[in-house]
Amino acid sequence: MSITDNDVNQILIVGITPYFLDKEVFWFQENLQDILNAQNSQSFFQDNIIFLEKNQNYNFSQFLRKLDEMGYEKVFKVQEPGEFSQRGGIVDVFPVNIKEAVRLDFLGNKIDEIKLLDIKIDDEKKSKDILKKRLKSQKLFSDIKGLKTGQYLVHLDHGVGKFVEVKSFDPPVGQNLNPQKYYVLEYANEDKLYIPLGLERKLSRYVGFYNPKVSRLGSVLWQKTKRKIKEEVEKLAKELLELYGQKEATQRPPYIFDEDLESELSSGFLYQETPDQIQAICDIKNDLKKEKPMDRIICGDVGFGKTEIAMRTSLMAASNNKQTAIICPTTILANQHFNNFKDRFKKLPVQIALLSRLQTKKEQKKIIEKIKGGNIDIVIGTHRVLSGDLEFKNLQLLIIDDEQRFGVKQKEKLRKSKPSLDILSLSATPIPRTVYLALSSFKNISLIQTPPKGRMAIKTKILAYSQKIIKEAIKFELKRNGQVYFLHNRVQTIEKAKENIKKLAAKGLPHAYRQAGAGRQAKIGIIHGRMPEDQLIKIMDDFQKEKINVLVATTIIENGIDLPNVNTIIIEDSTKLGLSQAYQIKGRVGRSYTQGFAYLFYPPKSLTPLAKERLDALKEAEELGSGYKVALCDLEIRGAGNILGKEQSGSINQVGLNLYSQMLSEAVEKIRYNK
């Protein structure tokens, strides 16, 4: 590349891909001819390279489109690698393969001038690390599966538009190519934008407080808006980093991993790990290799294998002679985890204890003494684990199951006593505050969205209350030897609900039982949170052993009871539940390879607009792995302002929560890298 007084005769611009981001600047200079040769025969290089020469003809519109497709972000003024701006026929672009920005001056389709600009990077590695982080965060923010016509999307370069459809176009006659599919977005003045499938990283769902103003295509207003919000976000990032300063500065020794012990534990896993589970375990290992304490949330649907990840992480702590505390929201869940952990760790030199109110004072005291002496490696319990009389010898790992069920004060109690604590949170639908912190780079998040092999999506039916349908649903499930949850969320009238189910069974079920064979009667039980805990455990044990096949319950069943034979759930009044809670409870069925059904009833005469919005969101989240999407939708319905404060709400509404959080995440990373 020849340079004279900042004039350049030729320029290579490469796409923002991991392959190119791993190369240093001199690599592109040394291998220029090989790169150009590869462009002639290899589709990857054809799609991710622009090579321009002075006085060359190059279609101007095609050039701008190619920059967009290669991942460059359109901005008002270029400042960093990976950006470009356009004013008339002048395009400023900062290629990721050189250390300064360039200006391209087009006269029509002819490149009249190429000049280097006085906009440079000091640290090439730092710059590329930030771009790699951006690629990862874009993947998180750009989940646009299951789009519906009329939903709002945000395009990184063009602003807020309405999704119309996915449209297919045939290639030009004579070209042996497959049809190209495009997302079609509608902007102001009925202008349309076509985005090729595969460029989802430029798109994100709009999450805000009310319907946004649709942008005008070709206007500089969107670029100015982004620039203004980026400046605000940088200030907020500094404030938040100061707020989290102690946590950022805390250190602990990196973990050492025992591959033999890990192999022994993983060999007892009865299923094939999903790719998302494997990635989550890798993420955790990478966290624990560092000196900075881990703070990671594992977000995955009920039954997608979060507990397995908790087991393997607990072993990593135990193999470093550190203790783990696992806190669960209910005694039932703590009891189930204890039994599962005991079974899986039985061949390993790891001591596990349960600490709950089910035990006598004497038993509790004995366990507490063992924990204090370091003779217990993993303790599983409810809020009892947070009690003041419990001292650990060398606690290092805190695992919070169903983190949305614990308040901030509860979660911070152990962390305050030991700032270097590693924290792993598990959730199907994390609370909005956690989602926001994860989106904004203050918590790390691993998404488990791949269902276990053979798992089927739960068929969700949203209906006006009908005793006839309830009778048919129970009859169908019992006829196939299954079990039923019936959710009635009022303790005062739960006995009456049980009697109603009994009457329905007496009216509609005997004939079906005679058809299917003897012994299939409706054996009905009740469970609710005001029962003595030993009675709760007994009823759940009877339900697990199929001595009960219809369980009338309150929302106590929300947390973690894994019963593969329960494949129908009937929610008597789903309007009384929050969105995330209803989704979590719905996930109590369909835990095996049998088709699960969820009947969500509502009172036909008193359905509020907000309740209808929640029910619509639940219906849309029918596909497997939708928990994270539900959490975002919950955040949207509640209003992100409750979490973020009024100062940010206006900016969020202009660009949407996803893009706002992406900007904040990038600002946080830049400040961290520059420290």
C-alpha positions in Angstrom: 0.0 0.0 0.0 1.6 3.2 -1.1 1.1 6.4 0.8 1.9 10.0 -0.1 0.8 12.9 2.1 -2.0 10.8 3.5 -3.2 9.9 0.0 -3.6 6.2 -0.6 -3.8 4.5 -4.0 -5.5 1.3 -2.7 -7.3 0.1 0.4 -8.4 -3.3 1.7 -11.5 -3.4 4.0 -12.3 -6.8 5.7 -15.4 -8.0 7.5 -15.9 -8.0 11.3 -15.5 -11.7 11.8 -13.6 -13.7 14.4 -11.3 -15.0 11.7 -10.1 -11.5 10.8 -10.2 -10.2 14.3 -7.6 -12.8 15.3 -5.1 -11.4 12.7 -2.7 -8.6 13.4 -2.4 -5.6 11.0 0.9 -6.7 9.5 -0.7 -10.0 8.5 -3.0 -8.3 6.1 -0.1 -6.3 4.6 2.1 -9.5 4.2 -0.7 -11.6 2.8 -2.5 -9.1 0.6 -2.0 -11.0 -2.7 -3.1 -14.3 -1.1 -6.2 -12.7 0.2 -7.1 -11.2 -3.2 -6.5 -14.6 -4.8 -8.7 -16.3 -2.3 -11.4 -13.8 -3.1 -11.6 -15.2 -6.6 -12.5 -18.7 -5.5 -13.7 -18.8 -1.9 -17.1 -17.5 -0.9 -16.0 -16.5 2.6 -13.5 -14.0 1.2 -15.9 -12.9 -1.5 -18.5 -12.0 1.2 -16.0 -10.4 3.7 -13.6 -8.3 1.6 -13.7 -5.0 -0.3 -10.6 -4.1 -2.2 -10.6 -0.6 -3.7 -8.2 1.4 -5.9 -8.1 5.0 -6.8 -9.9 5.9 -10.1 -11.6 2.5 -10.0 -15.3 2.2 -10.8 -17.3 0.6 -7.9 -21.1 0.8 -7.5 -21.6 3.3 -4.7 -24.9 1.8 -3.4 -23.4 -1.7 -3.6 -20.4 -0.5 -1.6 -22.5 0.9 1.2 -24.6 -2.3 1.3 -21.5 -4.4 1.4 -20.1 -2.4 4.4 -23.4 -3.1 6.2 -23.3 -6.8 5.4 -19.7 -7.1 6.6 -20.8 -5.8 10.0 -19.8 -2.1 10.0 -22.0 0.2 12.0 -23.3 3.4 10.4 -22.6 6.4 12.8 -22.8 10.1 12.6 -19.0 10.5 13.0 -16.4 7.8 12.7 -14.4 7.3 15.9 -13.6 3.6 16.3 -12.8 0.5 14.2 -15.9 -1.1 12.7 -17.7 2.2 12.0 -18.6 4.1 8.9 -20.4 7.4 8.0 -21.6 8.9 4.8 -22.2 12.4 3.7 -23.2 12.6 0.0 -20.5 10.9 -2.0 -18.0 10.9 0.9 -17.7 7.8 3.0 -15.5 7.6 6.1 -14.7 4.1 7.3 -12.5 2.7 10.0 -11.4 -0.8 8.7 -10.7 -3.4 11.4 -7.5 -4.4 9.5 -5.6 -1.1 9.7 -4.8 1.3 12.5 -6.5 4.5 11.1 -9.7 5.5 9.5 -9.9 6.4 5.7 -12.0 8.7 3.6 -13.3 7.6 0.3 -14.5 10.3 -2.1 -16.8 9.0 -4.8 -17.7 10.9 -8.0 -20.7 9.0 -9.0 -19.4 5.4 -9.0 -15.8 6.4 -9.5 -13.4 6.5 -6.5 -11.8 9.9 -7.0 -9.7 10.0 -3.8 -8.6 7.8 -0.9 -7.1 9.5 2.2 -6.0 8.5 5.6 -7.7 10.4 8.4 -6.1 11.5 11.7 -8.3 9.0 13.6 -6.1 6.2 15.0 -6.0 3.4 17.6 -3.2 3.2 20.1 -3.7 -0.4 21.1 -4.6 -2.8 18.4 -5.2 -5.8 20.7 -7.5 -3.9 23.0 -9.5 -2.6 20.1 -10.0 -6.1 18.6 -10.9 -7.6 22.0 -13.7 -5.0 22.3 -14.9 -5.9 18.8 -14.9 -9.6 19.7 -17.0 -8.8 22.9 -19.4 -6.8 20.7 -19.9 -9.8 18.4 -20.8 -12.0 21.4 -23.1 -9.4 22.9 -24.9 -8.9 19.5 -25.7 -12.6 19.5 -27.4 -12.2 22.9 -29.3 -9.1 21.9 -30.3 -10.3 18.4 -32.6 -13.2 19.3 -35.5 -12.5 16.9 -37.0 -16.0 16.6 -40.7 -16.3 16.3 -41.3 -12.8 14.9 -44.9 -11.7 14.4 -46.1 -9.2 11.8 -46.4 -5.7 13.3 -43.7 -6.2 16.0 -41.1 -3.5 16.3 -37.4 -4.2 15.5 -34.4 -1.9 15.9 -31.8 -1.9 13.0 -28.4 -0.8 14.3 -28.0 1.6 11.3 -31.5 2.7 10.4 -33.5 2.7 13.7 -36.9 1.5 14.7 -39.1 -0.2 12.1 -42.1 -2.5 12.0 -41.5 -6.1 10.9 -43.7 -7.0 7.9 -42.6 -10.5 6.7 -39.8 -12.7 5.5 -39.7 -12.5 1.7 -37.8 -14.6 -0.8 -36.4 -13.3 -4.0 -35.2 -15.4 -7.0 -31.6 -14.8 -8.3 -31.1 -13.1 -11.7 -31.8 -15.4 -14.6 -28.8 -17.5 -15.6 -27.2 -17.5 -12.1 -27.1 -20.9 -10.4 -28.0 -19.6 -6.9 -30.6 -20.3 -4.3 -33.3 -17.8 -3.6 -32.3 -15.1 -1.1 -34.5 -14.5 1.9 -34.9 -11.1 3.5 -36.5 -9.6 6.6 -38.8 -6.8 5.5 -39.1 -3.8 7.8 -41.4 -0.9 7.2 -40.3 2.6 8.2 -41.9 6.1 8.1 -43.6 7.1 4.8 -44.1 3.4 4.0 -40.4 3.0 3.1 -39.2 -0.6 3.2 -35.8 -2.0 4.3 -34.7 -5.5 3.2 -32.2 -7.3 5.5 -30.7 -10.6 4.3 -31.2 -13.6 6.6 -27.9 -14.2 8.3 -27.5 -10.5 9.2 -29.5 -10.7 12.4 -26.6 -9.2 14.4 -27.8 -5.8 13.1 -31.3 -6.4 14.5 -32.8 -6.5 18.0 -36.3 -6.7 19.4 -37.7 -3.3 20.6 -38.3 -3.5 24.3 -39.6 -0.2 25.8 -42.5 1.4 27.7 -44.9 2.1 24.9 -45.1 1.9 21.1 -42.1 3.8 19.7 -41.8 6.4 16.9 -40.9 4.7 13.7 -37.7 6.1 12.1 -37.3 7.7 8.7 -35.0 5.9 6.3 -32.0 7.9 5.1 -32.3 10.5 7.9 -29.3 11.5 10.0 -31.6 11.8 13.0 -31.1 8.2 14.0 -27.2 8.5 13.9 -27.4 11.7 16.0 -29.8 10.0 18.5 -27.4 7.0 18.8 -24.4 9.4 19.3 -26.2 11.4 22.1 -27.3 8.2 23.9 -23.8 6.7 23.6 -22.4 9.8 25.4 -25.1 9.4 28.2 -24.4 5.7 28.4 -20.6 6.3 28.9 -21.4 8.5 32.0 -23.8 5.9 33.4 -21.1 3.1 32.8 -18.6 5.1 34.9 -21.2 5.6 37.7 -22.1 1.9 37.7 -18.5 0.8 37.7 -17.9 3.0 40.7 -20.9 1.5 42.4 -19.6 -2.0 41.7 -16.0 -0.9 42.4 -15.5 -3.1 45.4 -16.7 -6.2 43.5 -14.5 -5.3 40.5 -11.4 -4.9 42.7 -11.9 -8.1 44.8 -9.7 -11.1 44.0 -9.3 -14.7 45.0 -6.9 -17.5 43.9 -7.8 -19.1 40.6 -9.3 -22.6 40.7 -7.3 -25.7 39.8 -9.3 -28.4 38.0 -9.2 -32.1 38.8 -10.1 -33.8 35.5 -10.3 -37.3 37.0 -13.0 -36.3 39.5 -14.9 -34.3 36.9 -14.9 -37.3 34.6 -16.2 -39.6 37.3 -19.1 -37.2 38.1 -20.0 -36.5 34.4 -20.0 -40.3 33.6 -23.0 -40.6 36.0 -25.1 -38.2 33.9 -27.8 -40.3 32.3 -28.3 -38.0 29.3 -26.3 -36.5 26.5 -25.1 -32.9 27.4 -26.7 -30.3 25.1 -24.3 -27.9 23.3 -25.6 -25.1 25.6 -24.8 -27.1 28.7 -21.3 -27.7 27.5 -20.9 -24.0 26.7 -22.2 -23.0 30.1 -19.7 -25.4 31.8 -16.9 -23.9 29.7 -18.0 -20.4 30.7 -17.9 -21.3 34.4 -14.5 -22.8 34.1 -13.2 -19.7 32.3 -14.7 -17.6 35.2 -13.0 -19.7 37.8 -9.6 -19.6 36.1 -9.5 -15.9 36.7 -8.7 -14.1 40.0 -11.9 -12.0 39.8 -14.9 -13.7 41.6 -17.5 -15.3 39.4 -21.0 -13.8 39.2 -22.8 -15.7 36.5 -26.5 -16.5 35.9 -27.5 -19.7 34.1 -30.8 -19.0 32.3 -32.6 -22.0 30.9 -36.0 -23.5 30.8 -37.3 -25.9 33.5 -35.8 -29.3 32.8 -33.0 -28.1 30.5 -30.2 -29.2 32.8 -29.3 -26.3 35.1 -29.0 -28.6 38.1 -26.4 -30.7 36.3 -24.3 -27.5 35.9 -24.7 -26.7 39.6 -23.4 -30.2 40.5 -20.4 -29.9 38.3 -19.5 -26.5 39.6 -19.9 -27.7 43.2 -17.4 -30.4 42.5 -14.9 -27.8 41.1 -15.1 -26.0 44.5 -14.8 -29.2 46.5 -11.7 -30.3 44.5 -10.1 -27.0 45.6 -11.0 -27.7 49.2 -13.6 -25.1 49.3 -17.2 -25.3 50.5 -20.4 -24.7 48.5 -23.7 -23.4 49.8 -26.8 -24.1 47.7 -29.9 -22.1 48.7 -33.4 -23.1 47.4 -36.7 -21.3 47.9 -38.6 -24.3 49.3 -37.9 -27.3 51.6 -39.3 -29.6 48.9 -36.8 -28.4 46.4 -33.9 -28.5 48.9 -34.9 -32.1 49.8 -35.0 -33.1 46.1 -31.6 -31.5 45.4 -30.1 -33.3 48.4 -31.3 -36.7 47.3 -30.1 -36.0 43.7 -26.6 -34.8 44.9 -26.2 -37.7 47.3 -26.9 -40.1 44.5 -24.6 -38.5 41.9 -21.7 -37.9 44.4 -21.9 -41.3 46.1 -18.6 -42.6 44.5 -16.7 -39.3 45.2 -14.9 -38.1 48.3 -17.4 -35.2 48.8 -19.5 -34.8 51.9 -23.0 -33.4 51.4 -25.5 -32.2 54.0 -29.1 -30.9 54.0 -30.0 -28.1 56.4 -33.7 -27.3 56.8 -36.4 -26.9 59.4 -37.4 -30.5 58.7 -34.5 -31.6 60.9 -34.6 -31.5 64.7 -32.6 -28.8 66.6 -30.2 -31.5 67.6 -29.6 -32.7 64.0 -29.2 -29.1 62.8 -26.7 -28.3 65.5 -24.6 -31.4 64.5 -24.6 -30.4 60.8 -23.7 -26.7 61.7 -20.7 -28.0 63.8 -19.5 -30.1 60.8 -19.8 -27.1 58.4 -17.8 -25.0 60.8 -15.1 -27.6 61.1 -14.9 -28.0 57.3 -16.2 -31.6 57.3 -19.1 -30.7 55.0 -18.2 -29.8 51.4 -21.7 -29.0 50.0 -24.6 -27.8 52.1 -28.1 -27.6 50.6 -30.9 -25.8 52.3 -33.5 -23.0 52.3 -33.1 -19.6 53.9 -31.8 -21.5 56.9 -28.4 -21.5 55.2 -28.4 -17.7 55.6 -28.9 -17.8 59.3 -26.5 -16.0 61.6 -25.6 -19.1 63.7 -24.1 -20.8 60.6 -20.3 -20.3 60.1 -18.3 -21.8 57.3 -14.7 -22.8 57.5 -13.9 -22.0 53.8 -17.0 -21.1 51.9 -16.2 -20.1 48.3 -19.2 -20.9 46.1 -22.8 -19.8 46.5 -25.4 -21.3 44.2 -28.8 -19.7 44.2 -31.5 -21.9 42.7 -34.6 -20.0 41.3 -32.8 -16.7 42.0 -36.0 -14.8 41.2 -37.5 -16.1 44.5 -34.9 -14.4 46.6 -34.7 -10.7 47.5 -31.6 -8.5 47.0 -30.9 -8.4 50.7 -31.0 -12.2 51.0 -28.7 -12.7 48.0 -26.2 -10.1 49.3 -26.1 -11.4 52.9 -23.4 -14.0 52.3 -21.6 -11.9 49.6 -21.2 -9.0 52.1 -19.6 -11.3 54.7 -17.2 -12.6 52.0 -16.8 -10.3 48.9 -14.6 -12.8 47.1 -17.5 -15.4 47.0 -18.2 -17.0 43.6 -21.9 -16.8 42.8 -23.8 -19.0 40.4 -27.5 -18.2 39.9 -30.0 -20.5 38.2 -33.2 -19.3 36.7 -35.8 -20.2 34.0 -37.1 -16.6 34.0 -34.7 -14.2 35.8 -36.1 -11.1 37.4 -35.9 -7.9 35.3 -33.2 -6.4 37.4 -31.0 -9.5 36.8 -31.7 -9.5 33.1 -30.8 -5.8 32.9 -27.5 -6.3 34.8 -26.7 -9.3 32.6 -27.5 -7.4 29.4 -25.4 -4.5 30.6 -22.3 -6.6 31.3 -22.4 -6.4 35.1 -23.4 -10.0 35.4 -22.3 -12.8 33.0 -25.0 -14.9 31.5 -25.1 -18.3 29.9 -28.3 -19.2 28.0 -29.4 -22.8 27.8 -31.9 -22.7 25.0 -31.3 -26.1 23.4 -33.8 -28.7 24.7 -32.7 -32.2 25.7 -33.0 -34.7 23.0 -36.6 -35.9 22.5 -38.2 -33.1 24.5 -41.4 -31.7 23.1 -42.8 -28.2 23.5 -45.8 -28.0 25.9 -49.0 -27.4 24.1 -50.5 -24.3 25.7 -54.3 -23.7 25.6 -55.6 -20.3 26.8 -59.3 -20.6 27.4 -62.3 -19.1 29.2 -63.0 -21.1 32.3 -64.9 -24.3 31.5 -65.6 -27.3 33.8 -66.3 -29.4 30.7 -62.8 -28.8 29.3 -61.3 -29.4 32.7 -63.1 -32.8 33.0 -61.9 -33.8 29.5 -58.3 -32.8 30.2 -58.2 -34.9 33.4 -59.9 -37.8 31.7 -57.4 -37.7 28.8 -54.3 -37.6 31.1 -55.5 -40.4 33.4 -56.5 -42.6 30.5 -52.8 -42.5 29.3 -51.6 -43.4 32.9 -50.4 -39.9 33.5 -50.8 -37.4 36.4 -52.3 -33.9 36.7 -51.5 -30.7 38.5 -54.6 -28.6 39.2 -53.5 -25.1 40.4 -55.9 -23.4 42.7 -54.0 -20.6 44.4 -56.2 -19.9 47.5 -55.6 -21.9 50.6 -58.9 -20.9 52.1 -60.9 -22.5 49.3 -58.6 -25.3 48.2 -60.7 -28.0 50.0 -63.7 -26.8 48.0 -61.6 -27.0 44.8 -60.7 -30.6 45.6 -64.4 -31.5 46.1 -65.3 -29.9 42.7 -62.6 -32.1 41.0 -64.0 -35.1 42.8 -67.4 -34.4 41.5 -66.1 -33.9 37.9 -64.3 -37.2 38.2 -67.4 -39.0 39.4 -69.5 -37.5 36.6 -67.2 -37.9 33.6 -64.5 -40.4 34.3 -65.8 -43.9 35.4 -66.8 -44.9 31.8 -63.3 -44.0 30.6 -61.8 -46.1 33.3 -63.9 -49.1 32.4 -62.7 -48.7 28.8 -59.0 -48.4 29.8 -59.0 -51.0 32.6 -59.5 -51.2 36.3 -57.8 -49.1 38.9 -57.6 -45.8 37.1 -59.6 -43.8 39.5 -58.9 -40.2 40.2 -56.8 -40.3 43.5 -56.8 -36.6 44.5 -54.4 -34.9 47.0 -53.9 -31.4 48.2 -50.7 -29.4 48.8 -50.1 -25.8 50.0 -47.5 -23.8 51.8 -49.3 -23.6 55.2 -49.0 -27.4 55.7 -46.4 -28.7 58.1 -43.3 -29.4 56.1 -43.1 -33.1 57.0 -46.6 -33.4 55.6 -45.6 -31.6 52.4 -42.7 -34.0 51.8 -45.0 -37.0 52.5 -47.7 -35.8 49.9 -45.0 -35.1 47.3 -43.5 -38.5 47.9 -47.0 -40.1 47.4 -47.5 -38.1 44.2 -44.0 -39.2 43.0 -44.9 -42.8 43.7 -48.3 -42.3 41.9 -50.4 -43.0 45.0 -51.9 -39.6 44.0 -52.6 -38.9 40.4 -54.4 -35.5 40.6 -52.7 -32.9 42.9 -54.7 -29.8 43.8 -52.0 -27.3 44.6 -51.1 -23.7 45.2 -48.0 -22.0 43.6 -45.8 -24.1 45.9 -45.3 -26.4 43.0 -43.5 -23.6 41.1 -40.1 -24.6 42.3 -38.1 -27.5 40.8 -40.1 -30.6 41.4 -39.1 -33.0 38.6 -41.8 -35.6 38.0 -41.7 -37.0 34.4 -45.1 -38.7 34.6 -47.0 -35.4 35.3 -47.9 -34.1 31.8 -51.0 -32.0 32.3 -51.3 -28.8 34.3 -54.6 -27.0 34.7 -54.4 -23.4 36.0 -57.8 -22.4 37.3 -57.3 -18.6 37.0 -54.0 -17.7 35.2 -54.7 -14.0 35.4 -53.7 -14.1 39.1 -50.1 -15.0 38.2 -47.3 -12.9 36.9 -45.9 -13.7 33.5 -42.6 -15.2 34.6 -44.4 -17.1 37.4 -47.0 -18.6 35.0 -44.3 -19.6 32.6 -42.3 -21.3 35.4 -45.3 -23.2 36.7 -46.3 -24.3 33.1 -42.8 -25.9 32.9 -43.7 -28.3 35.7 -45.1 -30.6 33.0 -43.6 -32.0 29.8 -40.4 -33.1 31.6 -40.0 -36.4 29.7 -40.7 -37.6 26.2 -44.5 -37.5 26.6 -46.5 -34.6 25.1 -47.3 -32.1 27.9 -50.4 -29.9 28.0 -51.0 -26.7 29.9 -54.6 -25.3 30.3 -54.5 -21.7 31.3 -58.1 -20.6 32.2 -59.3 -17.0 32.7 -62.6 -15.5 34.0 -64.4 -14.5 30.8 -66.1 -11.4 32.2 -63.1 -9.8 34.0 -60.1 -10.1 31.7 -58.1 -6.8 32.0 -55.9 -5.6 29.1 -52.7 -6.3 31.2 -53.8 -9.8 31.9 -54.6 -10.4 28.2 -51.1 -9.1 27.3 -49.5 -11.6 29.7 -51.6 -14.5 28.4 -50.7 -13.5 24.8 -47.0 -13.5 25.7 -47.4 -17.0 27.3 -49.0 -18.3 24.1 -46.2 -16.8 22.0 -43.6 -18.4 24.3 -44.8 -21.9 23.5 -41.6 -23.1 21.9 -39.0 -24.8 23.9 -36.3 -22.5 25.4 -38.4 -19.4 25.7 -37.7 -18.5 29.3 -35.2 -15.8 28.6 -37.6 -14.2 26.0 -40.4 -14.3 28.7 -38.1 -12.6 31.2 -37.5 -9.8 28.6 -41.2 -9.5 27.8 -42.0 -9.4 31.6 -39.5 -6.6 31.9 -41.2 -4.8 29.0 -44.7 -5.2 30.5 -43.6 -4.0 34.0 -41.6 -1.1 32.5 -37.9 -1.0 32.6 -38.1 2.4 34.4 -38.8 0.5 37.6 -35.4 -1.1 37.4 -33.3 1.6 35.8 -34.7 4.9 37.1 -36.5 7.8 35.3 -33.2 9.2 34.1 -32.6 6.4 31.6 -36.3 5.7 30.6 -36.4 8.3 27.9 -33.2 7.1 26.2 -34.3 3.5 26.4 -37.6 4.3 24.8 -35.8 6.0 21.9 -33.6 3.0 21.0 -35.1 0.1 22.9 -33.8 -1.7 25.9 -31.7 -4.2 23.9 -29.7 -1.6 21.9 -29.4 0.6 25.0 -28.0 -2.3 27.0 -25.7 -3.3 24.2 -24.3 0.3 24.2 -23.9 0.2 28.0 -22.2 -3.2 27.8 -19.7 -1.9 25.2 -19.1 1.3 27.3 -18.4 -0.8 30.4 -16.0 -3.0 28.5 -14.1 0.0 27.1 -13.7 1.6 30.5 -12.5 -1.8 31.9 -10.0 -2.2 29.1 -8.7 1.3 29.5 -8.1 1.0 33.3 
